[in-house]
Amino acid sequence: MKSSSLYVVSLAVTILLPACATTVDVLRLDREPRPQRSPATIEVLAAEPTRPYVAIALVSVSAEGRDEDGLRRSLIRTAARLGADAVILDAHSLSRHEKELVLSAKVVAYRDSTALGRASR
C-alpha cells in the first residue's frame, strides 16, 4: 500500500511540476557588473523614472498556471540578482501566449547610484 501511494504522489508531482514551471528570459543591455540587491529594494514603476538611469536588461517571465503576482515576484527577484534599482512596467507588459501568461519589463539602474550606495541599501 505504501509503495502505491508513493507512486501516485511522485506521478502527480511529475505531472504538475511542468505546468507550474517559470521561464525567465534575460536580454542584457549593459554588461557593467552590479552587486545583487534585496528584492524588497526594487521599485516597480508604471512610467519612465525622472531620475537618470541606464537600461541594464529586458526581462520576460512566463508560466502556465501562475498568476500575475507570482510572475511579478519572479521578475523582481531577477532584477535584484542583476543589481537593478527598478523595473518599468507599461500597458504592454502583461500578455498571454497560448496558455502561458507573460510579464515583460525594462530593468534599470539609476545613474546617480554608486555601487557602494546600492550595496548598503
N, C-alpha and C positions, 0 to 999 in steps of 0.2 A: 504493500500500500504506500509506504513512504517513497519508494522509487518512482511509482507512477505519479504521485503528487509532485515530486521534484521535477519530473519530465514535463508535466503540464506547466509548471511555473517557468522553467527555462524556455519552453516553447513560446509562452506568452511574452516573455521578455524579448526573445529573438524577433518576434513579430512586431511588437510595439515600439521597440527602440528605433528602428529606421524611420518610423512615422514622426518621431519627435526630434530627429537629428537636425541640428542647426548648421548651416553652411555660412561661413564668413569669407567674403572676398575683399581683399585689400589692394588697392592700386596706390602705391607710394608715389607721391609727387615731389617730396623733399627728403633727401637722404640724411639730413643732419640728425645725429643721434640725440635723443632726449631721454631723460630719466623717466621711468614709469611713474604714474600718478595713482592716487587713490580714485576709484570710480566716483566716490562721493564729491570730489572736487571738480568734476567735469560739468560744464554748463551746457544745457540743452537750449538752443536758440531757434526761434522761428523766423529770424531775419539776419542779414549780414550784420556783424557787430560793428559798432562805431570805432572801436579800438583798432589800430593797425594790426594785421595778422598775416600769417603765411598759411596757405593751404598745405597740409602735410600729407593728406591721403583722401581718397574717396573710398568709402566702406559701404558694402551691401551685406545685409544679414538676411538669410531666408530660411524658412522652415515650413513644413507641413504640420498642421496640428498645434501650432503655437499662436498665442495672441500677440497683439501689438506691444503690450508691456514686456513680455518675455523677449521679443526682438529688440526693444529699446534697451533693456538691460544688457543684452549681448553686445549691442552697438557701443554702449558706454564703456563696458569692460574692454573692448577692443581699442577704443580711443584712449583709455587710460594706459594701456600697455604701450601705445605709440607715443606717449608723453604729451598728449594734447591738452589744451585748455578748454576746448568747447567742440560741440558738434552742431552743425547747422542743418535743420530740417526745413523743408518747404512743402508746398502743396503737392508736389510730385514725389515726395519721399516714400510714401506708402503705396504699394501696388500689389496686385495679385497676378501671378503667372501660373496658369492651370490651377493646381491645388495648393501651391505654395504662396505664402504671404512674404513679401519682400520689403525691407526697410533700408533705404539708402540715405547717406548723409555725407556732407563735406566735413572733414575733420581738420581743425585749425589749432594753431599755436599763436598766442599773441606775441607780437614783435617786441613789446616792452617788458616781457617776462624774461628774467635771467634764468639760467639753468639752476643757480643756487636758489633763487626765489621759488621756482616751480618745485624743486625737490623738497623744500622745507614746508610747503603748504600742507 
